[in-house]
Amino acid sequence: MENTEDVEKLSENTDELKKLSKKLKLMLHDVKVNKEIAEQNRNIVQNARTKAREKIRKMRYEITDFFNKLESAVDKKIENMRSDDFHTLSVVTSECEDLSKKLVIISNYVDKHVKEETQINDIDRVKQEIQHLETSIRKLSIDNDVHEYTFEPTAELNDMMKNVKRLGDLIVETEKKRTVIRMSEFSLNDKREEERVIPFLSGLAFVSDDNLVAADYENRCVKLISVADDKIMSVLPVMTEPWDVAKVRADQLAVTLPLKKKLQFVNVKTASLLKGYEIELSAECRGIDSKHEKLFVSFVEPAKVEILDLHGHVHKSFEFDSLGYEMFSWPGYIALSPEQTESTGSSIYVSDKDRNTVTRLSEDGKVIAVYGGGVLKGPRGVSIDDAGHVFVCGRASNDLCQIMVSSGKVEFLLERSQGLKQPHGIVCHGNRVFISSCGDKNIKSWEIV
């Protein structure tokens, strides 16, 4: 009996040691990853310094070029006045020489008659000529004038020199590229019944911290999955292929049924999914997200986004931009940013597989930005974490991307070599991202730091 108890204790001790060993290995892995990140950050520090200095030098060259152009304009005016003044002085000098010669001739003529004490027969002509020379000299005095000037900077330049106190600011980037570490995989075998075909989990949403809901397009059902226990807890068949799913309330989900143009509401009771009411929609619905009991739904044919209440009443519909052009071609998925203000509301992010873009809208339907042109390939699921980082699945390129909202850049986080193949559905929860792939019944998860 004692031997049996000893064996059981030894077995328990061994199991506990195995868990501790596994935990220590994972901790060691995290330390190694952080060391790698630290090395990457060294490069970031050096690159930031180099780029900032290059930008300062470029700006200095631009300022110098700007002032050179202004200086050139002033120089041109100075040279024009100098040229005009020299021309005037040349004319005056020539006139002076000409007048001097004439005055000398007349003066000699008059002096001769004075010396000889003889009378000038043509005295009137001489007087007239002298009067004419007087007039020329008066005119010469007027013409003998040049530009006298000094340089005064403009009021704008003086104000600039008074008001500009520094060259610029160093803006610390608040939005950083995330790093993906440690993959987990959930083997979702439904042992209670045989699947029709390999599952295609086209849409994902968390209903609680431990429970994930997936829309299985191929098997026409919605699945409640325990990520803590790695098992399917409930399967709810629906009338047709479901596409996407969103949490509406703590115990309620909404599922898009594109082929029926309907929304199927699903109630969550403990570990079960129960069918709720349905809503008829205007077109083929695809992506869905929800906030404050409002539904944000994307449609194809026609391609648009609508904001509805829980009874299906359309509050807003966005199909064309301010210039009258279509906003989307095939808006497959939609996600809402966590920020919420009275003036702007949430940002709406819509992936478009045909345009290879993600479009950001305001709740009033204004296009704020379009990301990914030329970089994203076949974007499908899009999700946003609590910090506002935007992630999108590139199905055609087998990658996971992060959209840098402030700069508009697209950064690649995961690729096929890291276990990603035709990623489709995505949901962020805490510091993890969960991804489903086409042709894969399992869900993969990565920790993001």
C-alpha angles and dihedrals in degrees: 000000000000090000090054091052091047091051091050092049091047090049092049090047091050092050091049091049090050090053091048090048091051091047092050091050091051090048090050089050090052091050090052091049091050090050090052090048090050089055090049089049090054088060090046090053092050093044092049090053092048094047093047092051092046090052091049091051092047091050090048090053090048091050091047090049090047092052091043089058092048090046091048090054091052091045089054091054091047092051092047091053091044090051092048092048094049090049090051092048091049091053092046092049091050091048090049092054092047093048091046091056092049092046092050091052094049092042092052090047093052093042090053092056091045092052093047091042091229130142123253107231094198096045092138092057091048091050090048091050092048089050089051091051090050089054091050092050091051089051089047090055090053094046093046093086133113138189113274110192147154129203119253120182117232122263088246091057092047090049091048092052090048097044103038104086100165141020096239146301133274104234112206110218110240093187113067134180109261125230121225119216140167115017123217126191127206113212101210106195113165101209095178096073139006116259117239092225138343106303120255105201098199099169135031135190136163117235094181138355093277103027126077126188122211131189108222103205098185097046095041096233145104119235131206109210130191107217089188094057098028095232144113109252101181139008121200117192116217131197096256143357111315117214112184139004135204135185109244101173134358090273102024137076134186121215126193117228102191099180091055095036090233143124116225116203116211127197121215115216115178102296098348139086118219127190115248133181128315133227126208113226134199099242147359103312121208124157123037139184132164140209132170090357092303121123121220109197133178121212138193125208091053100027108223147121124239134190111214138173122237090271094057098256109149113232098174137005126195120195107132132040126232091278094052097255123135111263096209144022102193111358100189103168140022136197135180126222117237096233114099126184131168092239103044108014119198126333114244117219117198125186118214116194094190095052094035090229145114113221122206117210136179118234086259091060097253113148106238098176144339117219136194105026106162093004109060117070119200096338113203127160118032126191138173126211126220091268092056098255110151120219128185134184116235100206097178093046097040095233146115115230135193117215111218097216097194097049099028092231124139115224123196115229105168135018140181094277088062094058101276119132123167094337112202119156122046139177131174120218123174108316094337135085120209119205133186122198135208110263094013120106092196131078122227124209132196130191113233123208 
